[in-house]
Every structure is written in structure tokens, then in C-alpha cells.
């Protein structure tokens, strides 16, 4: 399976912007982000940064614990903060 990662908010995963990797089905969104960071030499997100992520898979909201089971594109956006 081939999944593409697009980081919309670069401060969430420094050093990682656009990555495309072959992946075995069943990896979670969180595991895929960590794998991309490791492969690109980027910084692994802290738990605080994971809390700010709003993942979309092929345009549909998913959670960090959602399993990736098909080809597609994962966008990582930042949760909008208000005040």
C-alpha cells in the first residue's frame, strides 16, 4: 500500500513536509507519522504536538489511532485555536 503524507502545519513535525512511502496495512496514523519522521531525519513529535494535529485521510477526518488500510493521502493540519 502506498500512503502520501502532507504536513500542512510544518511546526508539528519539523523536517517533514511531503513524504510518500510504501506501508504495510494496519499501521496507525501516529505510527506512520513517526516512521516518516525517522526516514526523513525529522524531529519526532512530542505528545503535546500530537494533541495539536488534525489528521485527514483522503479528505476525511481520522484519529491518530486510526489504521491505514488503503492507498491514499494523509494530511496533517493544525487544530484551530481560538481565543
Secondary structure as a PSIPRED ss2 file (coil, helix, strand):
# PSIPRED VFORMAT (PSIPRED V4.0)

   1 X C   1.000  0.000  0.000
   2 X E   0.000  0.000  1.000
   3 X E   0.000  0.000  1.000
   4 X E   0.000  0.000  1.000
   5 X E   0.000  0.000  1.000
   6 X E   0.000  0.000  1.000
   7 X E   0.000  0.000  1.000
   8 X C   1.000  0.000  0.000
   9 X C   1.000  0.000  0.000
  10 X H   0.000  1.000  0.000
  11 X H   0.000  1.000  0.000
  12 X H   0.000  1.000  0.000
  13 X C   1.000  0.000  0.000
  14 X C   1.000  0.000  0.000
  15 X C   1.000  0.000  0.000
  16 X C   1.000  0.000  0.000
  17 X C   1.000  0.000  0.000
  18 X E   0.000  0.000  1.000
  19 X E   0.000  0.000  1.000
  20 X E   0.000  0.000  1.000
  21 X E   0.000  0.000  1.000
  22 X E   0.000  0.000  1.000
  23 X C   1.000  0.000  0.000
  24 X C   1.000  0.000  0.000
  25 X C   1.000  0.000  0.000
  26 X C   1.000  0.000  0.000
  27 X C   1.000  0.000  0.000
  28 X E   0.000  0.000  1.000
  29 X H   0.000  1.000  0.000
  30 X H   0.000  1.000  0.000
  31 X H   0.000  1.000  0.000
  32 X H   0.000  1.000  0.000
  33 X H   0.000  1.000  0.000
  34 X H   0.000  1.000  0.000
  35 X H   0.000  1.000  0.000
  36 X H   0.000  1.000  0.000
  37 X H   0.000  1.000  0.000
  38 X H   0.000  1.000  0.000
  39 X H   0.000  1.000  0.000
  40 X H   0.000  1.000  0.000
  41 X C   1.000  0.000  0.000
  42 X C   1.000  0.000  0.000
  43 X C   1.000  0.000  0.000
  44 X C   1.000  0.000  0.000
  45 X C   1.000  0.000  0.000
  46 X C   1.000  0.000  0.000
  47 X H   0.000  1.000  0.000
  48 X H   0.000  1.000  0.000
  49 X H   0.000  1.000  0.000
  50 X H   0.000  1.000  0.000
  51 X H   0.000  1.000  0.000
  52 X C   1.000  0.000  0.000
  53 X E   0.000  0.000  1.000
  54 X E   0.000  0.000  1.000
  55 X E   0.000  0.000  1.000
  56 X E   0.000  0.000  1.000
  57 X E   0.000  0.000  1.000
  58 X C   1.000  0.000  0.000
  59 X C   1.000  0.000  0.000
  60 X E   0.000  0.000  1.000
  61 X E   0.000  0.000  1.000
  62 X C   1.000  0.000  0.000
  63 X C   1.000  0.000  0.000
  64 X C   1.000  0.000  0.000
  65 X C   1.000  0.000  0.000
  66 X C   1.000  0.000  0.000
  67 X E   0.000  0.000  1.000
  68 X C   1.000  0.000  0.000
  69 X C   1.000  0.000  0.000
  70 X C   1.000  0.000  0.000
  71 X C   1.000  0.000  0.000
  72 X E   0.000  0.000  1.000
  73 X E   0.000  0.000  1.000
  74 X E   0.000  0.000  1.000
  75 X E   0.000  0.000  1.000
  76 X E   0.000  0.000  1.000
  77 X E   0.000  0.000  1.000
  78 X E   0.000  0.000  1.000
  79 X C   1.000  0.000  0.000
  80 X C   1.000  0.000  0.000
  81 X C   1.000  0.000  0.000
  82 X C   1.000  0.000  0.000
  83 X C   1.000  0.000  0.000
